[in-house]
Amino acid sequence: MTHRQGIATMLLVTLLWSIAGVVTRHLDSAASFEVTFWRSAFNAVALGVLLAVLRGPRAVWATLRGGGRALWLSGLCWSVMFTAFMVALTLTTVANVLVTMALGPLFTALLSRFVLHHRLATRTWLAIFLAGAGIAWMYGNELLHSDARALAGIAVALAVPVAAATNWTALQYSRRHGADQAGGGDMLPAVLIGALISAATTLPLAAPFQATAADLGWLAMLGALQLAVPCLLCVAVSRVLHAPEMSLLGLLEVLFGVLWAWLGAGETPAPSVLAGGTVVLGALALDAALGMRQGGAVEGARARA
């Protein structure tokens, strides 16, 4: 996968991730931990099938047994992301959850700088700053006037960018040291580990089950299409994109998610959301364009060599 293909794939990943908020607004009876349990359970089933096809059952089992600490750390991070995100959506608005998650690029940049010693390009720092300013512009007023339940949702959602930053850094570490690990640094099964941990930890809290057949259909779709497929693609993308770059592109989930909530659930964005969103899109477009140009130049130099 080339750098340009990695960027395009990450855009698809964020588009698929972004549908969770609007779908949860159409659930009939399922609530909080039950929603999280069913989505994670369906995610685990879909991942089991996909990994069996991609890797084969024996290879997946061998990786789970000998994948090392990075694999299990990544799996734990996925479980936190899966669980905290859905619980937060049941406590506060889609916008509040997504804006909190937008802290991810800053956390990721700092963590990768100190753990992996990445020297980030000036364009990436600039894009992170501009995107953060745009996000603050979009939702600063709303966050200041949130009630106690909404603030609790924001606090839960804060676990998502922290876990995501740790996860992207773990993935990058695995790529760097994969040759020294049993399983060759294969991190795809980490997503399955995360889904299983999330389902197991929320199962006792999910009772009594109240989901209707329609709810289960929506949650099955989320588990497979909104989680399993994009998360596997995300792990593959980590081979060609740096952690801060992945996290920065992931900010598009904020914009896509707000758009879906607007069109599909009637959560109309304020003018400040539209203005701030323009800043975010501009920052992402600038960083992606310069990154693609630099990636293309590197690939051209390699070809000539």
C-alpha positions as CSV (number, residue, x, y, z in Angstrom):
1,M,0.0,0.0,0.0
2,T,1.4,3.4,-1.0
3,H,1.1,6.6,1.1
4,R,-1.7,7.9,-1.1
5,Q,-3.6,4.7,-0.9
6,G,-3.1,4.8,2.9
7,I,-4.7,8.3,3.0
8,A,-7.6,7.2,0.8
9,T,-8.2,4.1,3.0
10,M,-8.1,6.2,6.2
11,L,-10.8,8.5,4.7
12,L,-13.0,5.4,4.1
13,V,-12.3,4.2,7.6
14,T,-13.5,7.5,9.1
15,L,-16.6,7.6,7.0
16,L,-17.6,4.1,8.2
17,W,-16.8,4.9,11.8
18,S,-18.9,8.1,11.7
19,I,-22.2,6.3,11.2
20,A,-22.4,5.1,14.8
21,G,-24.0,8.2,16.3
22,V,-26.9,8.5,13.9
23,V,-27.6,4.7,14.1
24,T,-27.8,4.8,17.9
25,R,-30.5,7.5,17.6
26,H,-32.7,5.1,15.8
27,L,-32.6,2.3,18.4
28,D,-36.0,1.5,20.0
29,S,-35.2,0.0,23.4
30,A,-31.6,-1.0,23.8
31,A,-29.7,1.3,26.2
32,S,-26.2,2.0,27.4
33,F,-24.3,-1.2,28.3
34,E,-26.6,-3.4,26.3
35,V,-25.9,-1.3,23.2
36,T,-22.2,-1.7,23.8
37,F,-22.4,-5.4,24.5
38,W,-24.3,-6.3,21.3
39,R,-22.2,-4.1,19.1
40,S,-19.0,-5.6,20.5
41,A,-20.4,-9.2,20.3
42,F,-21.4,-8.8,16.7
43,N,-18.0,-7.1,16.0
44,A,-16.2,-10.2,17.5
45,V,-18.2,-12.6,15.3
46,A,-17.6,-10.6,12.2
47,L,-13.9,-10.3,13.0
48,G,-13.6,-14.0,13.7
49,V,-14.9,-14.7,10.2
50,L,-12.8,-12.1,8.5
51,L,-9.6,-13.1,10.2
52,A,-10.2,-16.8,9.5
53,V,-10.5,-15.9,5.8
54,L,-7.6,-13.5,5.8
55,R,-5.2,-15.4,8.0
56,G,-6.6,-18.8,8.6
57,P,-7.7,-20.1,12.0
58,R,-4.3,-21.6,12.9
59,A,-2.4,-18.5,12.1
60,V,-4.8,-16.3,14.1
61,W,-4.5,-18.6,17.1
62,A,-0.7,-18.7,16.8
63,T,-0.7,-14.9,16.8
64,L,-3.0,-14.7,19.8
65,R,-0.7,-17.1,21.8
66,G,2.6,-15.5,20.8
67,G,1.8,-12.0,19.7
68,G,3.6,-10.3,22.6
69,R,2.7,-7.4,24.9
70,A,2.1,-4.9,22.0
71,L,-0.7,-7.1,20.6
72,W,-2.5,-7.3,24.0
73,L,-1.9,-3.7,24.8
74,S,-3.5,-2.8,21.4
75,G,-6.4,-5.2,22.1
76,L,-7.0,-3.5,25.5
77,C,-7.0,-0.1,23.8
78,W,-9.5,-1.3,21.2
79,S,-11.8,-2.5,24.0
80,V,-11.6,0.8,25.8
81,M,-12.4,2.6,22.5
82,F,-15.3,0.3,21.7
83,T,-16.8,0.5,25.2
84,A,-16.3,4.2,26.1
85,F,-17.5,5.5,22.8
86,M,-20.9,3.7,22.9
87,V,-21.5,4.5,26.6
88,A,-20.7,8.1,26.0
89,L,-23.2,8.3,23.1
90,T,-26.0,7.2,25.5
91,L,-25.1,10.0,27.9
92,T,-24.6,13.0,25.7
93,T,-24.9,14.3,22.1
94,V,-23.1,13.0,19.1
95,A,-21.3,16.3,18.8
96,N,-20.1,16.3,22.4
97,V,-18.6,12.8,22.0
98,L,-16.9,13.6,18.7
99,V,-15.4,16.9,19.8
100,T,-13.9,15.2,22.8
101,M,-12.4,12.5,20.6
102,A,-10.9,15.3,18.5
103,L,-8.2,15.6,21.2
104,G,-6.7,12.4,19.7
105,P,-4.2,14.0,17.4
106,L,-2.7,16.1,20.1
107,F,-2.4,13.1,22.5
108,T,-1.0,10.9,19.7
109,A,1.5,13.5,18.5
110,L,2.9,14.0,22.0
111,L,2.9,10.2,22.8
112,S,4.7,9.2,19.6
113,R,7.1,12.1,20.0
114,F,8.2,10.9,23.5
115,V,7.8,7.1,23.0
116,L,8.8,6.6,19.4
117,H,10.9,9.7,19.1
118,H,9.1,10.8,15.9
119,R,10.0,14.2,14.7
120,L,6.8,15.6,13.3
121,A,6.8,17.8,10.2
122,T,6.0,21.4,10.8
123,R,2.9,21.0,8.5
124,T,1.6,18.3,10.8
125,W,1.9,20.4,14.0
126,L,0.3,23.3,12.1
127,A,-2.6,21.1,11.0
128,I,-3.1,19.8,14.5
129,F,-3.2,23.3,15.9
130,L,-5.6,24.6,13.2
131,A,-7.9,21.5,13.5
132,G,-7.9,21.9,17.3
133,A,-8.8,25.6,17.0
134,G,-11.6,24.7,14.6
135,I,-13.0,22.0,16.9
136,A,-12.9,24.5,19.8
137,W,-14.7,27.0,17.7
138,M,-17.3,24.4,16.8
139,Y,-18.3,23.3,20.2
140,G,-16.7,25.5,22.9
141,N,-20.0,27.2,23.8
142,E,-21.9,24.0,23.9
143,L,-19.4,22.3,26.2
144,L,-19.6,25.3,28.6
145,H,-23.4,25.0,28.9
146,S,-23.7,21.2,29.2
147,D,-25.6,19.6,32.1
148,A,-24.3,17.0,34.6
149,R,-25.3,14.0,32.4
150,A,-23.7,15.5,29.3
151,L,-20.5,16.2,31.3
152,A,-20.4,12.6,32.5
153,G,-20.7,11.6,28.8
154,I,-17.8,13.9,27.9
155,A,-15.7,12.4,30.7
156,V,-16.4,8.9,29.5
157,A,-15.6,10.0,25.9
158,L,-12.2,11.3,27.0
159,A,-11.1,7.7,27.4
160,V,-11.4,7.2,23.6
161,P,-8.7,9.6,22.4
162,V,-6.4,8.5,25.3
163,A,-6.8,4.8,24.3
164,A,-6.6,5.7,20.6
165,A,-3.3,7.6,21.0
166,T,-1.9,4.6,23.0
167,N,-3.1,2.2,20.3
168,W,-1.7,4.1,17.3
169,T,1.6,4.3,19.1
170,A,1.5,0.6,19.9
171,L,0.8,-0.2,16.3
172,Q,3.7,1.9,15.1
173,Y,6.0,0.2,17.7
174,S,4.9,-3.2,16.5
175,R,5.7,-2.3,12.9
176,R,9.1,-1.1,13.9
177,H,9.9,-4.2,16.0
178,G,7.7,-6.7,14.3
179,A,10.6,-8.8,13.0
180,D,11.5,-9.6,16.6
181,Q,8.1,-10.8,17.6
182,A,6.4,-14.1,17.3
183,G,3.7,-13.7,14.7
184,G,5.8,-11.1,12.8
185,G,4.1,-8.1,14.4
186,D,0.7,-9.1,13.0
187,M,-1.7,-6.7,14.9
188,L,-5.0,-7.6,13.2
189,P,-6.0,-10.0,15.9
190,A,-5.7,-7.2,18.4
191,V,-9.1,-5.9,17.1
192,L,-10.6,-9.2,17.9
193,I,-9.1,-9.2,21.4
194,G,-10.6,-5.7,22.0
195,A,-14.1,-6.8,20.8
196,L,-14.0,-9.9,23.1
197,I,-12.9,-7.9,26.1
198,S,-15.5,-5.3,25.5
199,A,-18.3,-7.8,25.1
200,A,-17.2,-9.8,28.2
201,T,-16.9,-6.7,30.5
202,T,-20.3,-5.2,29.4
203,L,-22.3,-8.5,29.4
204,P,-23.0,-8.5,33.2
205,L,-24.1,-4.8,33.0
206,A,-26.3,-5.3,29.9
207,A,-29.2,-7.2,31.7
208,P,-32.1,-7.1,31.5
209,F,-31.9,-7.3,27.7
210,Q,-34.5,-5.0,26.0
211,A,-33.3,-4.8,22.4
212,T,-35.9,-5.3,19.8
213,A,-35.3,-7.3,16.6
214,A,-34.8,-4.0,14.8
215,D,-32.3,-2.9,17.4
216,L,-30.3,-6.1,16.9
217,G,-30.3,-5.6,13.2
218,W,-28.9,-2.1,13.6
219,L,-26.3,-3.2,16.1
220,A,-25.2,-6.2,13.9
221,M,-24.6,-3.7,11.1
222,L,-22.6,-1.5,13.5
223,G,-20.5,-4.5,14.7
224,A,-19.7,-5.6,11.2
225,L,-19.7,-2.6,8.9
226,Q,-19.0,0.3,11.4
227,L,-16.3,-1.6,13.4
228,A,-14.9,-4.8,12.1
229,V,-14.2,-3.7,8.5
230,P,-12.8,-0.2,9.2
231,C,-10.8,-1.3,12.2
232,L,-9.0,-4.0,10.2
233,L,-8.4,-1.4,7.4
234,C,-7.0,0.9,10.0
235,V,-4.5,-1.6,11.2
236,A,-3.4,-2.2,7.6
237,V,-3.0,1.6,7.1
238,S,-0.7,1.8,10.1
239,R,2.0,0.2,7.9
240,V,2.3,3.3,5.7
241,L,1.0,6.2,7.8
242,H,2.6,7.6,11.0
243,A,0.5,7.6,14.1
244,P,0.0,11.4,14.3
245,E,-1.0,11.4,10.6
246,M,-3.6,8.6,11.2
247,S,-5.0,10.4,14.2
248,L,-5.2,13.7,12.3
249,L,-7.1,12.1,9.4
250,G,-9.3,10.5,12.0
251,L,-10.7,14.0,12.8
252,L,-12.9,13.6,9.7
253,E,-15.0,11.4,11.8
254,V,-16.1,14.5,13.7
255,L,-17.3,16.2,10.6
256,F,-18.9,13.1,9.0
257,G,-20.6,12.2,12.3
258,V,-22.1,15.6,12.8
259,L,-23.3,15.5,9.2
260,W,-25.0,12.1,9.6
261,A,-26.6,13.3,12.9
262,W,-27.9,16.4,11.1
263,L,-29.3,14.6,8.1
264,G,-30.5,11.4,9.8
265,A,-31.4,12.4,13.4
266,G,-32.3,16.0,13.2
267,E,-29.4,17.3,15.4
268,T,-28.9,20.5,13.5
269,P,-25.4,22.0,13.8
270,A,-25.0,25.6,14.9
271,P,-23.3,28.2,12.6
272,S,-20.2,27.9,14.7
273,V,-20.1,24.2,13.8
274,L,-20.1,25.0,10.1
275,A,-17.4,27.6,10.4
276,G,-15.2,25.5,12.7
277,G,-15.7,22.5,10.4
278,T,-14.4,24.6,7.5
279,V,-11.2,25.3,9.4
280,V,-10.8,21.6,10.3
281,L,-11.4,20.5,6.7
282,G,-8.9,23.1,5.5
283,A,-6.2,21.9,7.9
284,L,-6.7,18.3,7.0
285,A,-6.7,19.0,3.3
286,L,-3.5,21.0,3.6
287,D,-1.7,18.3,5.6
288,A,-3.0,15.5,3.3
289,A,-2.0,17.3,0.1
290,L,1.5,18.1,1.3
291,G,1.8,14.6,2.7
292,M,0.7,13.0,-0.6
293,R,3.1,15.3,-2.5
294,Q,6.0,14.3,-0.2
295,G,5.0,10.6,-0.4
296,G,4.9,10.8,-4.1
297,A,8.3,12.4,-4.3
298,V,9.8,9.7,-2.1
299,E,8.2,7.0,-4.2
300,G,9.5,8.6,-7.4
301,A,13.0,8.9,-6.0
302,R,12.9,5.2,-5.0
303,A,11.7,4.3,-8.5
304,R,14.5,6.2,-10.1
305,A,17.1,4.6,-7.8
